Amino acid sequence: MPYVYLMIAILAEVAATTALKESNGFTRLTPGLITLTGYAVAFYFLSLTLRHVPTGVAYAIWSGVGIVLITAAAWLFHGQKLDAPALVGMGLIIAGVIVMNCFSRASAH
């Protein structure tokens, strides 16, 4: 269940960050409210995740997957351009998350 919580946290953070761009410095109400709500949900579910997953592992997954998804959202919704180095870098981030998840024996003890 902790990894379900982590995925909820990541998706909420991606939605919040995407809405943050649309909030135009919190001058637009709906995107601003989505941003605040999304970050609150994200940190709540991250806190549930940290009950069972070591902080370093959870944060690596949170930030790595979040970077890739936020970049994809920026590409889809805001017209951000992605060149070959950006795609390679995101591939390396994904590879790092996979290595940590599959091969790391990091623990809280």
C-alpha atoms as an extended CHARMM CRD file, in Angstrom:
* protein
*
       109  EXT
         1         1  MET       CA              0.0000000000        0.0000000000        0.0000000000  PROA      1               0.0000000000
         2         2  PRO       CA              2.8250000000        2.5180000000        0.6190000000  PROA      2               0.0000000000
         3         3  TYR       CA              3.6780000000        2.5910000000       -3.0820000000  PROA      3               0.0000000000
         4         4  VAL       CA              0.0260000000        3.2980000000       -3.9320000000  PROA      4               0.0000000000
         5         5  TYR       CA              0.2370000000        6.2350000000       -1.5020000000  PROA      5               0.0000000000
         6         6  LEU       CA              3.4500000000        7.3520000000       -3.1670000000  PROA      6               0.0000000000
         7         7  MET       CA              1.8650000000        7.2360000000       -6.6310000000  PROA      7               0.0000000000
         8         8  ILE       CA             -1.0870000000        9.2920000000       -5.3730000000  PROA      8               0.0000000000
         9         9  ALA       CA              1.3790000000       11.7810000000       -3.8920000000  PROA      9               0.0000000000
        10        10  ILE       CA              3.3070000000       12.0050000000       -7.1590000000  PROA      10              0.0000000000
        11        11  LEU       CA              0.1880000000       12.4710000000       -9.2910000000  PROA      11              0.0000000000
        12        12  ALA       CA             -1.1720000000       15.1270000000       -6.9320000000  PROA      12              0.0000000000
        13        13  GLU       CA              2.1570000000       16.9660000000       -7.0260000000  PROA      13              0.0000000000
        14        14  VAL       CA              2.2400000000       16.8190000000      -10.8310000000  PROA      14              0.0000000000
        15        15  ALA       CA             -1.3110000000       18.2000000000      -11.0240000000  PROA      15              0.0000000000
        16        16  ALA       CA             -0.4230000000       20.9300000000       -8.5250000000  PROA      16              0.0000000000
        17        17  THR       CA              2.7390000000       21.9570000000      -10.3440000000  PROA      17              0.0000000000
        18        18  THR       CA              0.9570000000       21.9770000000      -13.6970000000  PROA      18              0.0000000000
        19        19  ALA       CA             -1.8220000000       24.1350000000      -12.2230000000  PROA      19              0.0000000000
        20        20  LEU       CA              0.7830000000       26.4140000000      -10.6480000000  PROA      20              0.0000000000
        21        21  LYS       CA              1.8450000000       27.5300000000      -14.1250000000  PROA      21              0.0000000000
        22        22  GLU       CA             -1.7920000000       28.1910000000      -14.9960000000  PROA      22              0.0000000000
        23        23  SER       CA             -2.3930000000       30.1330000000      -11.7600000000  PROA      23              0.0000000000
        24        24  ASN       CA             -0.2680000000       32.9860000000      -13.1440000000  PROA      24              0.0000000000
        25        25  GLY       CA              1.3070000000       33.7730000000       -9.7910000000  PROA      25              0.0000000000
        26        26  PHE       CA             -1.8950000000       32.8790000000       -7.9040000000  PROA      26              0.0000000000
        27        27  THR       CA             -3.8430000000       35.5680000000       -9.7580000000  PROA      27              0.0000000000
        28        28  ARG       CA             -6.3050000000       33.0020000000      -11.1550000000  PROA      28              0.0000000000
        29        29  LEU       CA             -8.5680000000       31.3940000000       -8.5410000000  PROA      29              0.0000000000
        30        30  THR       CA             -9.2900000000       27.9060000000       -9.9040000000  PROA      30              0.0000000000
        31        31  PRO       CA             -5.7200000000       26.9680000000      -10.8450000000  PROA      31              0.0000000000
        32        32  GLY       CA             -4.5330000000       28.4750000000       -7.5520000000  PROA      32              0.0000000000
        33        33  LEU       CA             -6.9600000000       26.3200000000       -5.5750000000  PROA      33              0.0000000000
        34        34  ILE       CA             -5.9520000000       23.2290000000       -7.5650000000  PROA      34              0.0000000000
        35        35  THR       CA             -2.3160000000       24.0220000000       -6.7480000000  PROA      35              0.0000000000
        36        36  LEU       CA             -2.9100000000       24.3880000000       -3.0120000000  PROA      36              0.0000000000
        37        37  THR       CA             -5.1430000000       21.3210000000       -2.8190000000  PROA      37              0.0000000000
        38        38  GLY       CA             -2.7750000000       19.2360000000       -4.9350000000  PROA      38              0.0000000000
        39        39  TYR       CA              0.2380000000       20.0420000000       -2.7760000000  PROA      39              0.0000000000
        40        40  ALA       CA             -1.7340000000       19.3330000000        0.4250000000  PROA      40              0.0000000000
        41        41  VAL       CA             -2.8330000000       15.9490000000       -0.9340000000  PROA      41              0.0000000000
        42        42  ALA       CA              0.6790000000       15.2220000000       -2.1840000000  PROA      42              0.0000000000
        43        43  PHE       CA              2.3620000000       15.8910000000        1.1450000000  PROA      43              0.0000000000
        44        44  TYR       CA             -0.3050000000       14.0070000000        3.0910000000  PROA      44              0.0000000000
        45        45  PHE       CA              0.1560000000       10.8730000000        0.9810000000  PROA      45              0.0000000000
        46        46  LEU       CA              3.9350000000       11.2800000000        1.0190000000  PROA      46              0.0000000000
        47        47  SER       CA              3.7510000000       11.3240000000        4.8300000000  PROA      47              0.0000000000
        48        48  LEU       CA              1.7930000000        8.0410000000        4.7490000000  PROA      48              0.0000000000
        49        49  THR       CA              4.3990000000        6.5720000000        2.4190000000  PROA      49              0.0000000000
        50        50  LEU       CA              7.2210000000        7.5010000000        4.7890000000  PROA      50              0.0000000000
        51        51  ARG       CA              5.7300000000        5.2740000000        7.4920000000  PROA      51              0.0000000000
        52        52  HSD       CA              6.9410000000        2.2430000000        5.5030000000  PROA      52              0.0000000000
        53        53  VAL       CA              9.4400000000        3.3600000000        2.8560000000  PROA      53              0.0000000000
        54        54  PRO       CA             12.8570000000        4.8330000000        3.7010000000  PROA      54              0.0000000000
        55        55  THR       CA             12.9580000000        8.5930000000        3.1360000000  PROA      55              0.0000000000
        56        56  GLY       CA             15.7910000000        8.4770000000        0.6010000000  PROA      56              0.0000000000
        57        57  VAL       CA             14.0980000000        5.8200000000       -1.5040000000  PROA      57              0.0000000000
        58        58  ALA       CA             10.6790000000        7.5090000000       -1.3590000000  PROA      58              0.0000000000
        59        59  TYR       CA             12.1290000000       10.9020000000       -2.2170000000  PROA      59              0.0000000000
        60        60  ALA       CA             14.1870000000        9.5270000000       -5.0980000000  PROA      60              0.0000000000
        61        61  ILE       CA             11.0800000000        7.9370000000       -6.5930000000  PROA      61              0.0000000000
        62        62  TRP       CA              8.9520000000       11.0260000000       -5.8480000000  PROA      62              0.0000000000
        63        63  SER       CA             11.3780000000       13.4300000000       -7.4700000000  PROA      63              0.0000000000
        64        64  GLY       CA             12.4400000000       11.2000000000      -10.3650000000  PROA      64              0.0000000000
        65        65  VAL       CA              8.9820000000       10.1670000000      -11.4900000000  PROA      65              0.0000000000
        66        66  GLY       CA              7.6720000000       13.6590000000      -10.7430000000  PROA      66              0.0000000000
        67        67  ILE       CA             10.2980000000       15.3110000000      -12.9570000000  PROA      67              0.0000000000
        68        68  VAL       CA              9.4380000000       13.0460000000      -15.8680000000  PROA      68              0.0000000000
        69        69  LEU       CA              5.6740000000       13.4600000000      -15.4720000000  PROA      69              0.0000000000
        70        70  ILE       CA              5.8530000000       17.2300000000      -14.9850000000  PROA      70              0.0000000000
        71        71  THR       CA              8.0280000000       17.5270000000      -18.0730000000  PROA      71              0.0000000000
        72        72  ALA       CA              5.5130000000       15.4240000000      -20.0170000000  PROA      72              0.0000000000
        73        73  ALA       CA              2.6510000000       17.6100000000      -18.7440000000  PROA      73              0.0000000000
        74        74  ALA       CA              4.5600000000       20.7650000000      -19.7330000000  PROA      74              0.0000000000
        75        75  TRP       CA              5.0950000000       19.2820000000      -23.1900000000  PROA      75              0.0000000000
        76        76  LEU       CA              1.4140000000       18.3340000000      -23.5420000000  PROA      76              0.0000000000
        77        77  PHE       CA             -0.2480000000       21.3880000000      -22.0100000000  PROA      77              0.0000000000
        78        78  HSD       CA              2.2530000000       24.2400000000      -22.2700000000  PROA      78              0.0000000000
        79        79  GLY       CA              4.0780000000       23.4920000000      -25.5050000000  PROA      79              0.0000000000
        80        80  GLN       CA              7.4690000000       22.8690000000      -23.8690000000  PROA      80              0.0000000000
        81        81  LYS       CA              9.9590000000       21.5770000000      -26.4040000000  PROA      81              0.0000000000
        82        82  LEU       CA             12.0570000000       18.5200000000      -25.6160000000  PROA      82              0.0000000000
        83        83  ASP       CA             15.3200000000       17.8620000000      -27.4110000000  PROA      83              0.0000000000
        84        84  ALA       CA             17.4560000000       14.7090000000      -27.4710000000  PROA      84              0.0000000000
        85        85  PRO       CA             19.5390000000       15.6260000000      -24.3720000000  PROA      85              0.0000000000
        86        86  ALA       CA             16.3410000000       16.2690000000      -22.3880000000  PROA      86              0.0000000000
        87        87  LEU       CA             14.9190000000       12.8970000000      -23.4110000000  PROA      87              0.0000000000
        88        88  VAL       CA             18.1960000000       11.1130000000      -22.6000000000  PROA      88              0.0000000000
        89        89  GLY       CA             18.3060000000       12.8360000000      -19.2140000000  PROA      89              0.0000000000
        90        90  MET       CA             14.7690000000       11.7550000000      -18.4150000000  PROA      90              0.0000000000
        91        91  GLY       CA             15.6660000000        8.2260000000      -19.4770000000  PROA      91              0.0000000000
        92        92  LEU       CA             18.5630000000        8.2880000000      -17.0300000000  PROA      92              0.0000000000
        93        93  ILE       CA             16.2580000000        9.5230000000      -14.2650000000  PROA      93              0.0000000000
        94        94  ILE       CA             13.8630000000        6.6570000000      -14.9550000000  PROA      94              0.0000000000
        95        95  ALA       CA             16.7810000000        4.2050000000      -14.9980000000  PROA      95              0.0000000000
        96        96  GLY       CA             17.9370000000        5.5340000000      -11.6270000000  PROA      96              0.0000000000
        97        97  VAL       CA             14.4970000000        5.0880000000      -10.0950000000  PROA      97              0.0000000000
        98        98  ILE       CA             14.3350000000        1.5240000000      -11.4410000000  PROA      98              0.0000000000
        99        99  VAL       CA             17.7980000000        0.6890000000      -10.0930000000  PROA      99              0.0000000000
       100       100  MET       CA             16.9060000000        2.0460000000       -6.6470000000  PROA      100             0.0000000000
       101       101  ASN       CA             13.6150000000        0.1900000000       -6.5920000000  PROA      101             0.0000000000
       102       102  CYS       CA             14.8600000000       -3.1330000000       -7.8930000000  PROA      102             0.0000000000
       103       103  PHE       CA             18.3920000000       -3.4170000000       -6.5500000000  PROA      103             0.0000000000
       104       104  SER       CA             18.8180000000       -1.1570000000       -3.5230000000  PROA      104             0.0000000000
       105       105  ARG       CA             18.7610000000       -2.6850000000       -0.0910000000  PROA      105             0.0000000000
       106       106  ALA       CA             18.3880000000        0.7070000000        1.5730000000  PROA      106             0.0000000000
       107       107  SER       CA             16.3750000000        0.5240000000        4.7510000000  PROA      107             0.0000000000
       108       108  ALA       CA             15.3610000000        2.7310000000        7.6070000000  PROA      108             0.0000000000
       109       109  HSD       CA             17.4770000000        0.7160000000       10.0780000000  PROA      109             0.0000000000
